[in-house]
């Protein structure tokens, strides 16, 4: 279930930051607690800037389920470069 939690968190974080999912080039983070299926989780966008989003995820008990979350964003997509060319 950890990868499902991470995938959902990345989707939420990019939406909060106004960044398209297509710009995501790297994802990392550490799993440190369970998020049970059907339970509540809280995704916190901790920092946004310089091509990276830092976040964490809390489970329903308030324990940190994902720590040191990082989403790296591509500055310019290859399709945009081709159109600018």
N, C-alpha and C positions, 0 to 999 in steps of 0.2 A: 504494500500500500504506500510505501515511501515515495516511489516514483510518481504515483498518482497525486499525492500531496504536493510534491515538488512541481509537477506540471501545472496543477491548478494555481499554485502560488505564483508561478511565473506569468501565467495568463492574467492574474489579478494585478500584479505589480506593474506589468507593462501597460495595462489599462489605466491604472492610477497615474502613471507617469506620462501618459499620452504617447507612448512609443508603440509602433506597429510590431506585432509578433515576428513579422518577416525580417526585422532588423536584429533579432537575437542571434548572436554568433557563439556564445558560450554561457553555460549555466553551471554553477557549483554551489555547494552547501553541505553541511553535515547534518545527518539525522541523529536526533538525541532523545526523542520521545515518540510514542505512538499517537496517531490520529485515527481513532476507530471509525470504520465506515458508518456514515449517517450522523456523525457527531459534528459539532461546531468547531471551526478553526478560525483563527484571527491572523490575517496576513498584514504585516506592518512594513510599509515602505520607509526605511530608515534614512536613506540618502539617495539623491538622484543628481547626477551630473557627470561631466567628463566622459560620456559614453558608457557609464556603468550605473546600475541600480543595486543598492544594497538593501537586504530585507531579512526578516525572520518570520517564523510561523509559530503561533501558540496553539496548543490543543485546547479542548474544552475545559480542562482543569487548570489552564494557565501555564502549563509547562512548555518550555521551548521545544518544539518538535523539529524545526529546521533552524540551525544556527549558521551564522556567517554566510547567509545567502547572497549570491552575486549573479547578476545578469549583465553580460557584456553586450553592448549594442554596436552594430556596424554603422559607421558614420555615413557612408554613401553606398547604397546598394549598386551592384554591377549593372542592373537594368537602368538605373538613373545615369550612370556614367555613359552608357551607350547612347542614351537620348541626348545627353549634353554634347557628345562628341562632335 
